[in-house]
Amino acid sequence: MMNLAVIDPGVFVAGVFWRHEPHRCLKAWLRGMMTPVMTEDMLAEYEAGLEQVKQEQQFTTDTGLWVDALRTSALWVEWKPIGKRVCRDFKDEKFIEAALTAGCHTIIARDRDLTVVENPFGINLYTTREWLGTLTPPQRRRLR
């Protein structure tokens, strides 16, 4: 059974550059514990966020490796508009729409506009800490 999750760009970008909970979520993906759900719009937002932080912080991280890994391992979907506003920020609707399209019940987010939404359409919205808490102790040990 594929453990699908939509990862909010804030989690992805923080996970690439810093070694905290967002990075452990990305490690879970890289270790096969989760499969990201991805759309072209979402990838564009990830890439823009990576580039912005890389320039602001003057990092030398090769973000292309992360993007390539996503391209090859994510479950790609063509999201469909839900036609009903769920989030405070309409730009965040695409994450819920991608999850719905993929039949995914998990969104991992740092964005307050997403984390305050109460289980839209049965989708669980987790902070990185909450999502890591859903893993078994042996799974969590693999992420250290």
PAROLO-286938 format. One record per residue: residue number from 1; x, y, z of N, C-alpha, C, O in turn; chain. Coordinates in pm, whole numbers, plus 32768, in hexadecimal, padded with zeros to 4 digits. Layout:
<pts>
{pt NUM; {X; Y; Z}; {X; Y; Z}; {X; Y; Z}; {X; Y; Z}; "A"}
...
</pts>
This chain:
<pts>
{pt 1; {8057; 7F88; 8000}; {8000; 8000; 8000}; {8059; 807C; 8000}; {80B2; 808A; 8054}; "A"}
{pt 2; {8041; 80D4; 7FA1}; {808F; 814F; 7F97}; {805E; 81B3; 7FFF}; {7FE6; 81CF; 8007}; "A"}
{pt 3; {80B8; 81E7; 804D}; {8096; 824C; 80B1}; {80A6; 82D4; 806D}; {8113; 830D; 806D}; "A"}
{pt 4; {8039; 8308; 8034}; {803E; 8385; 7FE9}; {8035; 83FE; 8045}; {7FEE; 83FB; 80A9}; "A"}
{pt 5; {807D; 8468; 8021}; {8075; 84E5; 806C}; {808F; 855A; 800F}; {80E6; 8555; 7FB8}; "A"}
{pt 6; {8043; 85C4; 8023}; {805F; 8643; 7FE1}; {80B7; 8691; 8042}; {8096; 86A0; 80B8}; "A"}
{pt 7; {8127; 86C1; 8010}; {8185; 870C; 8063}; {817D; 879F; 803B}; {8195; 87C3; 7FC8}; "A"}
{pt 8; {815C; 87F2; 809B}; {8154; 8882; 8082}; {81E1; 88B7; 8061}; {8243; 8888; 809B}; "A"}
{pt 9; {81EA; 8917; 8004}; {826E; 8949; 7FDA}; {82C5; 897A; 804E}; {833F; 896C; 8049}; "A"}
{pt 10; {8288; 89B3; 80B5}; {82D6; 89E2; 8128}; {831F; 896F; 816D}; {8390; 897F; 819A}; "A"}
{pt 11; {82DD; 88FB; 8175}; {831B; 8885; 81B1}; {838C; 8854; 8156}; {83F9; 8834; 8186}; "A"}
{pt 12; {8371; 884E; 80D5}; {83D6; 881C; 8077}; {8453; 8874; 8079}; {84C3; 8841; 8085}; "A"}
{pt 13; {8440; 88F6; 806C}; {84B2; 8953; 8066}; {8502; 894F; 80E9}; {857D; 8948; 80E7}; "A"}
{pt 14; {84BC; 8952; 815B}; {8503; 894C; 81DC}; {854C; 88C7; 81EA}; {85BA; 88C2; 8220}; "A"}
{pt 15; {850E; 885B; 81B9}; {854B; 87D7; 81C3}; {85C9; 87C8; 8170}; {8624; 877D; 8195}; "A"}
{pt 16; {85D0; 880F; 8101}; {8647; 8809; 80AC}; {86BC; 8852; 80EE}; {872D; 8822; 80EB}; "A"}
{pt 17; {86A1; 88C6; 812B}; {870D; 891B; 815C}; {8730; 890A; 81F0}; {87A2; 8925; 8217}; "A"}
{pt 18; {86D2; 88DF; 8244}; {86EC; 88D6; 82D4}; {86CE; 884B; 8306}; {8679; 8806; 82CE}; "A"}
{pt 19; {8711; 8822; 8370}; {870A; 8798; 83A4}; {86AA; 878D; 841B}; {86D3; 875E; 8486}; "A"}
{pt 20; {862F; 87B5; 840C}; {85CE; 87A9; 8479}; {855E; 874B; 844E}; {8573; 86F5; 83F8}; "A"}
{pt 21; {84E8; 875B; 8488}; {8478; 8702; 846A}; {8454; 86FE; 83D5}; {8439; 8691; 83A1}; "A"}
{pt 22; {8453; 876F; 838E}; {8435; 8765; 82FE}; {8499; 870A; 82B5}; {8472; 86C0; 825A}; "A"}
{pt 23; {8518; 870F; 82DD}; {857C; 86B9; 829D}; {855F; 8626; 82BB}; {8572; 85CF; 8265}; "A"}
{pt 24; {8530; 8609; 8334}; {8510; 857E; 8357}; {8497; 854E; 8305}; {848F; 84D8; 82E3}; "A"}
{pt 25; {843B; 85A8; 82E4}; {83CB; 8582; 828C}; {8400; 855F; 8201}; {83D3; 84FE; 81C4}; "A"}
{pt 26; {845E; 85AF; 81CE}; {8499; 8591; 814A}; {84E8; 850E; 8150}; {84E7; 84C1; 80F0}; "A"}
{pt 27; {852C; 84F5; 81C0}; {8574; 8477; 81CF}; {8512; 8401; 81C8}; {8531; 8399; 818E}; "A"}
{pt 28; {849C; 8413; 8204}; {8437; 83A8; 8200}; {8412; 8389; 816E}; {8400; 8315; 8149}; "A"}
{pt 29; {8406; 83F1; 811D}; {83EA; 83DE; 808E}; {845F; 8394; 804C}; {844A; 8332; 8005}; "A"}
{pt 30; {84D9; 83C4; 8064}; {854F; 8388; 8024}; {8568; 82F8; 8053}; {85A6; 82AA; 800C}; "A"}
{pt 31; {8536; 82D6; 80C9}; {8546; 824D; 80FD}; {84CD; 81F6; 80DE}; {84C1; 8187; 8111}; "A"}
{pt 32; {8472; 8229; 808A}; {8402; 81D8; 805B}; {838C; 81CC; 80BA}; {8336; 8176; 80A6}; "A"}
{pt 33; {8387; 8220; 8121}; {8317; 821A; 8180}; {829F; 826A; 8152}; {8233; 8260; 818B}; "A"}
{pt 34; {82B3; 82BB; 80EA}; {8249; 8313; 80BA}; {8265; 8335; 8029}; {82D8; 8340; 7FFF}; "A"}
{pt 35; {81FA; 8346; 7FDC}; {8207; 8370; 7F50}; {81C4; 83F9; 7F42}; {814D; 8406; 7F5E}; "A"}
{pt 36; {8210; 845F; 7F17}; {81D3; 84E2; 7F05}; {8172; 84E4; 7E8E}; {818A; 84A3; 7E28}; "A"}
{pt 37; {8107; 852E; 7E9E}; {80AA; 8548; 7E30}; {80D5; 85CD; 7DF3}; {80EF; 862D; 7E3C}; "A"}
{pt 38; {80DE; 85D3; 7D6F}; {8117; 8649; 7D2E}; {80C6; 8672; 7CB4}; {8091; 861E; 7C6B}; "A"}
{pt 39; {80BF; 86F6; 7C9F}; {8087; 8730; 7C25}; {80F1; 878E; 7BEC}; {814E; 87B6; 7C33}; "A"}
{pt 40; {80E2; 87B3; 7B6E}; {8140; 8812; 7B31}; {813F; 8897; 7B7C}; {81A8; 88D2; 7B92}; "A"}
{pt 41; {80C8; 88C8; 7BA4}; {80BE; 8946; 7BEF}; {810A; 893F; 7C73}; {8150; 899C; 7C99}; "A"}
{pt 42; {80FB; 88CE; 7CB8}; {813E; 88BE; 7D38}; {81D5; 88BC; 7D24}; {821F; 88FB; 7D70}; "A"}
{pt 43; {8204; 8873; 7CC0}; {8294; 886D; 7CA7}; {82CC; 88F8; 7C89}; {8338; 891A; 7CB8}; "A"}
{pt 44; {8283; 8947; 7C3B}; {82AF; 89CF; 7C1C}; {82BC; 8A21; 7C9D}; {831A; 8A70; 7CAC}; "A"}
{pt 45; {825F; 8A0E; 7CF9}; {8264; 8A57; 7D79}; {82DB; 8A27; 7DCD}; {831D; 8A79; 7E0D}; "A"}
{pt 46; {82F5; 89A6; 7DCF}; {836B; 896F; 7E15}; {83EA; 89AE; 7DDD}; {843E; 89DF; 7E28}; "A"}
{pt 47; {83F6; 89AB; 7D57}; {8470; 89DE; 7D18}; {8485; 8A72; 7D34}; {84F5; 8A9D; 7D4E}; "A"}
{pt 48; {8419; 8AC0; 7D30}; {8424; 8B50; 7D4D}; {8450; 8B65; 7DDE}; {84A5; 8BB9; 7DFA}; "A"}
{pt 49; {8417; 8B19; 7E3B}; {843B; 8B24; 7EC8}; {84CB; 8AFC; 7EE1}; {8513; 8B3E; 7F2C}; "A"}
{pt 50; {84F6; 8A90; 7EA1}; {8582; 8A63; 7EAF}; {85E2; 8ACF; 7E7E}; {8645; 8AEE; 7EC0}; "A"}
{pt 51; {85C4; 8B08; 7E0A}; {861B; 8B6E; 7DCF}; {8620; 8BEB; 7E26}; {868B; 8C24; 7E3B}; "A"}
{pt 52; {85AC; 8C14; 7E59}; {85A5; 8C8D; 7EAC}; {85F9; 8C7C; 7F2B}; {864A; 8CD3; 7F4C}; "A"}
{pt 53; {85E6; 8C0C; 7F71}; {8631; 8BF6; 7FEE}; {86C6; 8BE6; 7FD0}; {871A; 8C19; 801A}; "A"}
{pt 54; {86E7; 8B9F; 7F66}; {8773; 8B89; 7F41}; {87B9; 8C0F; 7F2B}; {882A; 8C23; 7F58}; "A"}
{pt 55; {8777; 8C6B; 7EE5}; {87B2; 8CEF; 7ECC}; {87B8; 8D43; 7F4C}; {881F; 8D7F; 7F6A}; "A"}
{pt 56; {8749; 8D46; 7F97}; {8746; 8D97; 8012}; {87B1; 8D6A; 8075}; {87F3; 8DBE; 80B3}; "A"}
{pt 57; {87C1; 8CE7; 8085}; {881D; 8CB0; 80E8}; {88A9; 8C96; 80AF}; {8904; 8C70; 80F8}; "A"}
{pt 58; {88B8; 8CAC; 802D}; {8937; 8C92; 7FE7}; {8966; 8C01; 7FFB}; {89DC; 8BE8; 8012}; "A"}
{pt 59; {8906; 8BA4; 7FF2}; {8926; 8B15; 7FFE}; {895F; 8AE3; 7F7A}; {8946; 8B1C; 7F10}; "A"}
{pt 60; {89AC; 8A77; 7F82}; {89E6; 8A3A; 7F0A}; {89A7; 89B1; 7EED}; {89D4; 896A; 7E94}; "A"}
{pt 61; {8941; 898D; 7F39}; {88FD; 890C; 7F29}; {88D1; 88F7; 7E99}; {889B; 8953; 7E5A}; "A"}
{pt 62; {88E7; 887F; 7E64}; {88B7; 885E; 7DDE}; {8824; 8835; 7DE8}; {8805; 87C0; 7DFE}; "A"}
{pt 63; {87CC; 8895; 7DD8}; {873C; 8879; 7DE7}; {8707; 8826; 7D72}; {869E; 87E7; 7D7D}; "A"}
{pt 64; {874F; 8826; 7D03}; {8724; 87D8; 7C8F}; {8719; 8744; 7CAD}; {86C4; 86FF; 7C75}; "A"}
{pt 65; {876F; 8711; 7D05}; {876A; 8684; 7D2A}; {86E6; 8663; 7D6F}; {86AB; 85FA; 7D58}; "A"}
{pt 66; {86B9; 86BF; 7DC5}; {863A; 86AC; 7E0C}; {85C5; 86AD; 7DAA}; {856A; 865B; 7DB2}; "A"}
{pt 67; {85C9; 870D; 7D4E}; {855D; 871A; 7CEC}; {855A; 869E; 7C91}; {84EF; 866A; 7C71}; "A"}
{pt 68; {85D0; 866F; 7C68}; {85D7; 85F7; 7C14}; {859E; 857E; 7C5E}; {8555; 852D; 7C23}; "A"}
{pt 69; {85BE; 8572; 7CDD}; {858B; 8501; 7D2D}; {84F3; 8507; 7D34}; {84B0; 84A0; 7D2C}; "A"}
{pt 70; {84BD; 857F; 7D43}; {842B; 858F; 7D45}; {83EF; 8567; 7CC0}; {838C; 851E; 7CBA}; "A"}
{pt 71; {842B; 8598; 7C54}; {83F7; 857A; 7BCE}; {83EA; 84E4; 7BB7}; {838A; 84B6; 7B78}; "A"}
{pt 72; {844B; 8497; 7BEA}; {844C; 8408; 7BCD}; {83FE; 83B5; 7C33}; {83D2; 8347; 7C12}; "A"}
{pt 73; {83EC; 83E6; 7CAE}; {83AE; 8390; 7D14}; {8322; 83BB; 7D3F}; {82DD; 836D; 7D82}; "A"}
{pt 74; {82F7; 8432; 7D1C}; {8273; 8461; 7D48}; {8204; 841F; 7CF6}; {821A; 83EE; 7C87}; "A"}
{pt 75; {818E; 8420; 7D31}; {8116; 83FA; 7CE6}; {80E1; 847A; 7CA6}; {80B4; 84D5; 7CEC}; "A"}
{pt 76; {80E8; 8482; 7C22}; {80BF; 84FA; 7BDA}; {802B; 84F5; 7BBB}; {7FF7; 8490; 7B8B}; "A"}
{pt 77; {7FE7; 8564; 7BD8}; {7F58; 856D; 7BBB}; {7F39; 85F0; 7B73}; {7F81; 8653; 7B80}; "A"}
{pt 78; {7ECE; 85ED; 7B25}; {7E94; 8667; 7AEB}; {7E24; 868D; 7B49}; {7DB8; 8650; 7B44}; "A"}
{pt 79; {7E39; 86EF; 7B9F}; {7DD3; 8711; 7C01}; {7D58; 874B; 7BBF}; {7D5E; 8789; 7B54}; "A"}
{pt 80; {7CE8; 8735; 7C02}; {7C68; 8769; 7BD3}; {7C33; 87CA; 7C3B}; {7C34; 87AC; 7CB2}; "A"}
{pt 81; {7C04; 883F; 7C0F}; {7BCD; 88A0; 7C70}; {7B57; 8863; 7CBC}; {7B03; 881E; 7C81}; "A"}
{pt 82; {7B50; 887E; 7D3E}; {7AE2; 8849; 7D8D}; {7A67; 88A2; 7D86}; {79F9; 8877; 7DA8}; "A"}
{pt 83; {7A7A; 891F; 7D5A}; {7A07; 8977; 7D4A}; {79CD; 89A8; 7DCE}; {795E; 89DE; 7DD1}; "A"}
{pt 84; {7A16; 8994; 7E3A}; {79E6; 89BF; 7EBD}; {7A5F; 89F4; 7F08}; {7AC6; 89B0; 7F10}; "A"}
{pt 85; {7A54; 8A69; 7F3F}; {7AC6; 8AA4; 7F86}; {7AD3; 8A65; 8010}; {7A72; 8A5F; 805C}; "A"}
{pt 86; {7B4B; 8A35; 8030}; {7B63; 89F2; 80AF}; {7BCB; 8A3E; 8102}; {7BBF; 8A45; 817C}; "A"}
{pt 87; {7C30; 8A76; 80C1}; {7C9F; 8AB7; 8106}; {7C8C; 8B4E; 8110}; {7C44; 8B8B; 80C1}; "A"}
{pt 88; {7CCF; 8B8A; 8173}; {7CCF; 8C1C; 817D}; {7D15; 8C58; 8104}; {7CEC; 8CC1; 80D2}; "A"}
{pt 89; {7D7F; 8C16; 80D5}; {7DCB; 8C46; 8062}; {7DAA; 8BED; 7FEB}; {7DCF; 8B77; 7FE9}; "A"}
{pt 90; {7D65; 8C25; 7F88}; {7D37; 8BD3; 7F18}; {7DAB; 8B8F; 7ECE}; {7D96; 8B29; 7E8B}; "A"}
{pt 91; {7E25; 8BC7; 7ED9}; {7E98; 8B89; 7E96}; {7EBC; 8B01; 7ED3}; {7F03; 8AB1; 7E96}; "A"}
{pt 92; {7E8A; 8AE7; 7F4C}; {7EA5; 8A67; 7F8D}; {7E40; 89FB; 7F67}; {7E53; 8986; 7F89}; "A"}
{pt 93; {7DD6; 8A21; 7F21}; {7D71; 89BF; 7EF8}; {7DAF; 894F; 7EA5}; {7D82; 88DD; 7EAC}; "A"}
{pt 94; {7E16; 8970; 7E56}; {7E50; 890C; 7DFC}; {7E87; 8894; 7E47}; {7E8D; 8826; 7E0E}; "A"}
{pt 95; {7EB0; 88A5; 7EC4}; {7EE5; 8835; 7F11}; {7E74; 87D6; 7F39}; {7E84; 875C; 7F33}; "A"}
{pt 96; {7E04; 880E; 7F61}; {7D8F; 87BC; 7F82}; {7D5A; 8779; 7F03}; {7D35; 8703; 7F06}; "A"}
{pt 97; {7D57; 87C3; 7E96}; {7D27; 878B; 7E17}; {7D81; 8719; 7DE6}; {7D50; 86B4; 7DB3}; "A"}
{pt 98; {7E04; 8729; 7DF6}; {7E62; 86BF; 7DCF}; {7E4B; 8642; 7E25}; {7E4A; 85D2; 7DF3}; "A"}
{pt 99; {7E3A; 8657; 7EA7}; {7E21; 85E6; 7F01}; {7DA0; 859D; 7EDA}; {7D9E; 8523; 7ED2}; "A"}
{pt 100; {7D37; 85E9; 7EC2}; {7CB7; 85AC; 7E99}; {7CC6; 855E; 7E18}; {7C95; 84ED; 7E0D}; "A"}
{pt 101; {7D08; 8599; 7DB6}; {7D1A; 8558; 7D34}; {7D64; 84D4; 7D43}; {7D45; 8472; 7CFF}; "A"}
{pt 102; {7DC7; 84D1; 7D9C}; {7E1B; 845A; 7DAE}; {7DDC; 83F4; 7E0E}; {7E0F; 8384; 7E1B}; "A"}
{pt 103; {7D6F; 8419; 7E50}; {7D38; 83C1; 7EB6}; {7D91; 83BB; 7F31}; {7D97; 8356; 7F78}; "A"}
{pt 104; {7DD6; 8429; 7F4A}; {7E38; 8435; 7FB6}; {7DF3; 8473; 8030}; {7DA4; 84D0; 8023}; "A"}
{pt 105; {7E11; 843E; 80A7}; {7DD0; 846F; 8121}; {7E2D; 84BB; 817D}; {7E0D; 84D1; 81F2}; "A"}
{pt 106; {7EA2; 84E4; 8149}; {7F06; 8526; 819E}; {7F41; 85A0; 8158}; {7F6E; 8598; 80E6}; "A"}
{pt 107; {7F40; 8611; 81A0}; {7F8B; 8687; 8174}; {7FE5; 86AD; 81E9}; {7FB9; 86BA; 825B}; "A"}
{pt 108; {8067; 86BE; 81CA}; {80C8; 86E9; 8230}; {80E8; 877A; 8212}; {8119; 879B; 81A6}; "A"}
{pt 109; {80CB; 87D2; 8273}; {80D3; 8862; 8256}; {8110; 88B0; 82C9}; {8109; 888A; 833E}; "A"}
{pt 110; {814D; 8921; 82A3}; {817A; 8985; 8305}; {8124; 8A01; 82F8}; {811C; 8A52; 8354}; "A"}
{pt 111; {80E4; 8A0F; 8286}; {8094; 8A85; 8265}; {8018; 8A8C; 82BF}; {7FC4; 8A32; 82BB}; "A"}
{pt 112; {800E; 8AF6; 830F}; {7F9D; 8B04; 836C}; {7F17; 8B04; 8322}; {7EB3; 8AD6; 8359}; "A"}
{pt 113; {7F15; 8B36; 82A7}; {7E97; 8B37; 825D}; {7E67; 8AA9; 8241}; {7DEF; 8A92; 8232}; "A"}
{pt 114; {7EC2; 8A4A; 823B}; {7E9D; 89BE; 8227}; {7E86; 8975; 82AA}; {7E26; 892A; 82B8}; "A"}
{pt 115; {7EDE; 898B; 830C}; {7ED7; 893B; 8387}; {7E5C; 895B; 83DC}; {7E39; 890C; 8434}; "A"}
{pt 116; {7E1A; 89CC; 83C4}; {7DA2; 89EC; 8413}; {7D24; 89AF; 83D8}; {7CBB; 89AF; 8419}; "A"}
{pt 117; {7D2B; 897A; 835E}; {7CB5; 893F; 831F}; {7C9B; 88B8; 8361}; {7CF6; 8866; 8370}; "A"}
{pt 118; {7C1D; 88A1; 8389}; {7BFB; 8826; 83CF}; {7BD5; 87B6; 836F}; {7B65; 87B6; 833A}; "A"}
{pt 119; {7C2C; 8758; 8358}; {7C13; 86DF; 8309}; {7BB7; 86F4; 8291}; {7B4C; 86B7; 828A}; "A"}
{pt 120; {7BDE; 8749; 8231}; {7B88; 875D; 81BD}; {7B7C; 86DB; 816C}; {7BE1; 869D; 8149}; "A"}
{pt 121; {7B03; 86B3; 8150}; {7AE9; 863B; 80FE}; {7B2C; 85BF; 8138}; {7B4F; 8563; 80EE}; "A"}
{pt 122; {7B3E; 85BB; 81BD}; {7B7C; 8547; 81FC}; {7C13; 8543; 81F1}; {7C51; 84DD; 820F}; "A"}
{pt 123; {7C50; 85B1; 81C6}; {7CE2; 85B7; 81B9}; {7D1B; 85E8; 823E}; {7CEE; 864C; 8275}; "A"}
{pt 124; {7D80; 85A1; 8270}; {7DC2; 85CA; 82EB}; {7E2F; 862F; 82CB}; {7E88; 8615; 8279}; "A"}
{pt 125; {7E29; 86A2; 830C}; {7E90; 8709; 82FC}; {7EE9; 8705; 8377}; {7EBD; 8722; 83E6}; "A"}
{pt 126; {7F67; 86E2; 8361}; {7FC7; 86D3; 83CF}; {8034; 873C; 83C6}; {805D; 8764; 8359}; "A"}
{pt 127; {8063; 8768; 843B}; {80E2; 87AF; 843D}; {814D; 8743; 842D}; {812E; 86CC; 8436}; "A"}
{pt 128; {81C9; 876B; 8416}; {8233; 8706; 8408}; {823D; 86B2; 8488}; {824C; 8638; 8480}; "A"}
{pt 129; {8236; 86F1; 84FB}; {8241; 86A8; 857A}; {81CD; 8646; 858A}; {81E1; 85D4; 85B5}; "A"}
{pt 130; {8154; 8671; 8569}; {80E0; 8618; 8574}; {80EF; 85A0; 8516}; {80D3; 852E; 853C}; "A"}
{pt 131; {811C; 85BA; 849B}; {812A; 854B; 843B}; {8195; 84E9; 8469}; {8180; 8470; 8463}; "A"}
{pt 132; {8207; 851C; 8497}; {8270; 84C4; 84C9}; {823D; 8470; 853E}; {8268; 83FF; 8552}; "A"}
{pt 133; {81E2; 84A9; 858B}; {81A5; 8461; 85FC}; {814B; 83EF; 85D1}; {812B; 8398; 8623}; "A"}
{pt 134; {8121; 83EC; 8554}; {80CD; 837D; 8523}; {8122; 8304; 84FC}; {80ED; 8297; 84E7}; "A"}
{pt 135; {81A5; 8316; 84F3}; {81FD; 82A7; 84CE}; {8216; 824C; 8546}; {820B; 8277; 85B9}; "A"}
{pt 136; {8236; 81D0; 852A}; {8255; 8172; 8596}; {82DF; 8194; 85CE}; {832F; 81D3; 858A}; "A"}
{pt 137; {82FC; 816A; 864A}; {8382; 8185; 8681}; {83F3; 814F; 8627}; {8457; 8195; 8616}; "A"}
{pt 138; {83E8; 80D6; 85EE}; {8455; 80AA; 8595}; {8463; 8105; 851A}; {84D3; 811F; 84ED}; "A"}
{pt 139; {83F3; 8135; 84E4}; {83FB; 8191; 8471}; {8440; 8213; 849A}; {8496; 8246; 8452}; "A"}
{pt 140; {841C; 8248; 850D}; {8459; 82C5; 853C}; {84EF; 82B4; 8551}; {853C; 830F; 8532}; "A"}
{pt 141; {8519; 8240; 8585}; {85A9; 8227; 8598}; {85F3; 822C; 8513}; {8666; 8259; 850F}; "A"}
{pt 142; {85B5; 81FE; 84A7}; {85F6; 81FF; 8423}; {860C; 828D; 83EE}; {8657; 82A0; 838E}; "A"}
{pt 143; {85CD; 82F0; 842B}; {85D7; 837A; 83FC}; {863D; 83CC; 8449}; {864F; 8442; 842D}; "A"}
{pt 144; {867F; 8391; 84A8}; {86E1; 83DC; 84F8}; {875D; 83FA; 84A9}; {87BA; 8438; 84DD}; "A"}
</pts>
